[in-house]
Amino acid sequence: LFLMRVLVPLHKPKGVQVYHTQLAYCVSQFVQKEPVLGGVVVRGILRYWPVTNCQKEVLLIGELEEIVENIDPEHYRKLALPLCTQITKCFNSWNSQVAERALYVWNNETFVKMASQAMEEVFPVIVEGMEKNLKWHWSKSVRQLTENVKAMLEEMEPFLYSKCLVQLEIQKSAARQQEMKRKEKWERIEMAAAKNQFLQLPNCTCVSN
């Protein structure tokens, strides 16, 4: 109860940086003694994830990485998707420090082992994030780190990675077609509205002296 009602909610305040080292230590002690509590902690931290505080994001990524090393392996599959989804959002961050810290997580063997427990579920999310980084991210170092992680994942699951790339292209094509249909529909509506407005114009009579 103390963990769930006091320690986990302490991740929410903006000023968590002041006491985060001590907080992370306390939480890790709970998880080390009772690995089944790892799931509670991970979900709690994800619930309080910051939106605009980049320094806080870097701290929480490091804490999650440490917690994963002590989680009960039976919980890997349940936590793989929410954790990998958040890490993917982080390495897509425009803040290079957040993006680099999230990419370094993939050097952790325990994290990779956890992700491998649910490859079919997490790979589509990860692959989409990787391709987005390689195409759009402004930071050269982030793109280079992304290339390294991509090479590792392709080596680990080459068929699945290729399958996800094909699926991603199909989704992009479908999205483009949907956008074209939407534009065509709006053009028809605008033309119909203009025509209707023209037909409703009152008749004008010119009178000359």
C-alpha positions as CSV (number, residue, x, y, z in Angstrom):
1,L,0.0,0.0,0.0
2,F,2.8,2.4,0.8
3,L,4.4,1.7,-2.6
4,M,1.2,2.2,-4.5
5,R,-0.2,5.1,-2.6
6,V,2.9,7.1,-1.7
7,L,6.0,6.1,-3.6
8,V,4.5,5.6,-7.1
9,P,2.5,8.9,-7.0
10,L,5.6,10.8,-6.0
11,H,6.7,10.4,-9.7
12,K,4.0,12.9,-10.7
13,P,5.2,16.3,-9.3
14,K,7.2,18.6,-11.7
15,G,10.0,18.9,-9.1
16,V,10.6,15.1,-8.9
17,Q,14.2,15.8,-10.0
18,V,15.1,17.1,-6.5
19,Y,14.4,13.7,-4.8
20,H,14.4,11.3,-7.7
21,T,17.6,9.5,-6.8
22,Q,16.2,8.6,-3.3
23,L,12.8,7.8,-4.7
24,A,14.2,5.4,-7.4
25,Y,16.3,3.7,-4.7
26,C,13.3,3.1,-2.5
27,V,11.2,1.8,-5.3
28,S,14.0,-0.5,-6.5
29,Q,14.2,-2.0,-3.0
30,F,10.6,-3.0,-3.1
31,V,10.9,-4.6,-6.6
32,Q,14.1,-6.4,-5.6
33,K,12.4,-8.0,-2.6
34,E,9.1,-8.6,-4.4
35,P,9.7,-8.8,-8.2
36,V,5.9,-9.3,-8.7
37,L,5.5,-5.6,-7.7
38,G,7.4,-4.6,-10.8
39,G,4.3,-4.5,-12.9
40,V,2.6,-2.1,-10.5
41,V,5.6,0.2,-10.5
42,V,5.9,0.2,-14.3
43,R,2.2,0.9,-14.9
44,G,2.3,3.7,-12.3
45,I,5.3,5.4,-13.8
46,L,3.7,5.2,-17.3
47,R,0.5,6.7,-15.9
48,Y,2.5,9.7,-14.6
49,W,4.7,10.1,-17.7
50,P,5.5,13.8,-18.4
51,V,4.4,15.5,-21.6
52,T,6.8,18.5,-21.8
53,N,9.4,17.9,-19.1
54,C,12.4,16.4,-21.0
55,Q,14.7,16.2,-18.0
56,K,12.1,14.2,-16.1
57,E,11.6,11.9,-19.0
58,V,15.4,11.1,-19.1
59,L,15.2,10.2,-15.3
60,L,12.2,8.0,-15.7
61,I,13.6,6.1,-18.7
62,G,16.7,5.3,-16.5
63,E,14.4,4.2,-13.7
64,L,12.3,1.9,-15.9
65,E,15.5,0.3,-17.3
66,E,16.6,-0.5,-13.8
67,I,13.2,-1.8,-12.8
68,V,13.0,-4.1,-15.8
69,E,16.2,-5.8,-14.6
70,N,14.4,-6.9,-11.4
71,I,10.9,-7.7,-12.7
72,D,9.5,-11.2,-12.4
73,P,10.1,-12.8,-15.9
74,E,6.5,-14.0,-15.8
75,H,5.4,-10.4,-16.3
76,Y,7.6,-9.8,-19.3
77,R,4.9,-10.5,-21.9
78,K,2.3,-8.3,-20.2
79,L,4.6,-5.3,-19.8
80,A,6.4,-5.6,-23.1
81,L,3.9,-3.7,-25.3
82,P,3.2,-0.7,-22.9
83,L,6.9,-0.3,-22.1
84,C,8.1,-0.6,-25.7
85,T,5.3,1.8,-26.8
86,Q,6.5,4.5,-24.4
87,I,10.2,3.9,-25.2
88,T,9.3,4.3,-28.9
89,K,7.5,7.6,-28.2
90,C,10.6,8.7,-26.3
91,F,13.1,7.9,-29.1
92,N,10.8,9.8,-31.5
93,S,11.1,12.8,-29.3
94,W,12.5,16.0,-30.9
95,N,14.6,16.5,-27.8
96,S,17.9,14.7,-28.6
97,Q,18.7,13.8,-25.0
98,V,15.4,12.0,-24.5
99,A,15.7,10.3,-27.9
100,E,19.3,9.1,-27.3
101,R,18.5,7.9,-23.7
102,A,15.6,5.9,-25.0
103,L,17.7,4.3,-27.8
104,Y,20.4,3.3,-25.4
105,V,17.8,1.2,-23.5
106,W,18.2,-1.3,-26.4
107,N,21.7,-2.0,-25.2
108,N,20.2,-3.6,-22.1
109,E,20.0,-7.3,-22.5
110,T,17.2,-7.7,-20.0
111,F,15.1,-5.1,-21.8
112,V,15.7,-6.9,-25.2
113,K,14.8,-10.2,-23.6
114,M,11.5,-8.8,-22.3
115,A,10.7,-7.3,-25.7
116,S,11.4,-10.7,-27.4
117,Q,8.6,-12.3,-25.3
118,A,6.0,-10.4,-27.3
119,M,7.8,-9.7,-30.7
120,E,4.6,-10.0,-32.8
121,E,2.9,-7.3,-30.7
122,V,5.8,-4.9,-30.1
123,F,7.7,-5.0,-33.5
124,P,5.1,-3.1,-35.5
125,V,5.3,-0.2,-33.0
126,I,9.1,-0.3,-32.9
127,V,9.6,-0.6,-36.6
128,E,7.3,2.4,-37.3
129,G,9.2,4.5,-34.7
130,M,12.5,3.5,-36.3
131,E,11.5,4.4,-39.8
132,K,10.1,7.7,-38.6
133,N,13.4,8.6,-36.9
134,L,15.5,7.7,-39.9
135,K,13.3,9.8,-42.2
136,W,12.4,12.8,-40.1
137,H,14.7,13.3,-37.0
138,W,16.8,16.4,-37.1
139,S,19.7,15.0,-35.0
140,K,22.4,13.1,-36.8
141,S,23.5,11.3,-33.6
142,V,19.9,10.1,-33.0
143,R,19.6,8.9,-36.6
144,Q,23.0,7.0,-36.2
145,L,21.8,5.4,-33.0
146,T,18.5,4.4,-34.7
147,E,20.5,2.8,-37.5
148,N,22.4,0.7,-34.9
149,V,19.3,-0.4,-33.1
150,K,17.6,-1.2,-36.4
151,A,20.5,-3.4,-37.5
152,M,20.3,-5.3,-34.2
153,L,16.6,-5.9,-34.5
154,E,16.9,-6.9,-38.1
155,E,19.6,-9.4,-37.2
156,M,17.4,-10.7,-34.3
157,E,14.2,-11.1,-36.3
158,P,14.9,-10.5,-40.1
159,F,11.6,-12.0,-41.4
160,L,9.4,-10.2,-38.8
161,Y,11.2,-6.8,-39.4
162,S,10.6,-7.1,-43.2
163,K,7.0,-8.1,-42.6
164,C,6.5,-5.0,-40.5
165,L,8.0,-2.8,-43.2
166,V,5.7,-4.2,-45.8
167,Q,2.7,-3.7,-43.5
168,L,3.9,-0.1,-42.8
169,E,3.9,0.6,-46.5
170,I,0.4,-0.8,-46.9
171,Q,-0.8,1.4,-44.1
172,K,0.8,4.5,-45.6
173,S,-0.7,3.7,-49.0
174,A,-4.1,3.2,-47.4
175,A,-3.7,6.5,-45.5
176,R,-2.8,8.3,-48.8
177,Q,-5.9,6.9,-50.5
178,Q,-8.1,7.9,-47.6
179,E,-6.7,11.4,-47.7
180,M,-7.4,11.7,-51.5
181,K,-10.9,10.5,-51.0
182,R,-11.4,13.0,-48.2
183,K,-10.1,15.9,-50.4
184,E,-12.3,14.8,-53.3
185,K,-15.4,14.6,-51.0
186,W,-14.7,18.2,-49.6
187,E,-14.2,19.5,-53.2
188,R,-17.6,18.0,-54.2
189,I,-19.2,19.6,-51.1
190,E,-17.6,23.0,-51.8
191,M,-18.8,22.9,-55.5
192,A,-22.3,21.9,-54.4
193,A,-22.4,24.7,-51.8
194,A,-21.1,27.3,-54.4
195,K,-23.7,26.1,-57.0
196,N,-26.5,26.3,-54.4
197,Q,-25.4,29.8,-53.3
198,F,-25.4,30.9,-57.0
199,L,-28.9,29.6,-57.6
200,Q,-30.2,31.4,-54.5
201,L,-28.9,34.8,-55.5
202,P,-31.8,37.3,-55.9
203,N,-32.6,38.6,-59.4
204,C,-31.1,42.0,-60.0
205,T,-32.8,44.6,-62.2
206,C,-30.7,47.5,-63.7
207,V,-32.6,50.8,-63.9
208,S,-31.2,53.6,-66.0
209,N,-32.3,57.3,-65.9
